[in-house]
Amino acid sequence: MTPDCEGSLPPEGSETGPLGTGIYPKAHVLNRFIAKLLDGIIAAAASKLVPPVGWAAGLAYVLIADGFSGGQSIGKRLIGLQTVVPQARECSGFRESIIRNLPLALAYLVFPIPYVGWVLTLVVVGFEALLVIGNEQGLRLGDEIAHTQVLDAGLLEVPD
């Protein structure tokens, strides 16, 4: 199964997901956390390359990662997840990725500030994690703002 969203979503007239109109089951929470951990490691590694260019590269990765082909960051691709825009029935692009990752980018920006930045980062990341766990569709604040959802890769493909 390919995670490509081109032509993979239901036809225009049938906007129903497996759970009803426009509703899709959330991806496994553990898989999402592992994928985000992998992406965090990539951003941290990028930030250590050549300061301050590496730090900016890490920030850029945090913002645009979910806009890569198939709505998948490197972590999501390895774990088998993808970010989609259910209303438009397509994979997320760089625009949606930047919007949905603004809260995490804020955490990335304030983390270098000793103590206060660490606490604010913990609050933002903890809040986002609680939303992923507690929301019926696994939507975090960034998903609500960008109107996106993380699903298992290939979930939206039309069966042959």
HELIX and SHEET records of a PDB file:
HELIX    1   1 VAL A   29  SER A   47  1                                  19    
HELIX    2   2 VAL A   53  ILE A   64  1                                  12    
HELIX    3   3 ALA A   65  GLY A   67  5                                   3    
HELIX    4   4 SER A   69  GLY A   71  5                                   3    
HELIX    5   5 ILE A   74  ILE A   79  1                                   6    
HELIX    6   6 PHE A   94  ARG A  100  1                                   7    
HELIX    7   7 LEU A  102  VAL A  110  1                                   9    
HELIX    8   8 VAL A  116  GLY A  134  1                                  19    
HELIX    9   9 LEU A  141  ALA A  146  1                                   6    
SHEET    1   A 2 THR A  16  GLY A  17  0                                        
SHEET    2   A 2 GLY A  20  THR A  21 -1                                        
SHEET    1   B 3 GLU A  90  CYS A  91  0                                        
SHEET    2   B 3 LEU A  81  VAL A  85 -1                                        
SHEET    3   B 3 GLN A 149  ASP A 152 -1                                        
END                                                                             
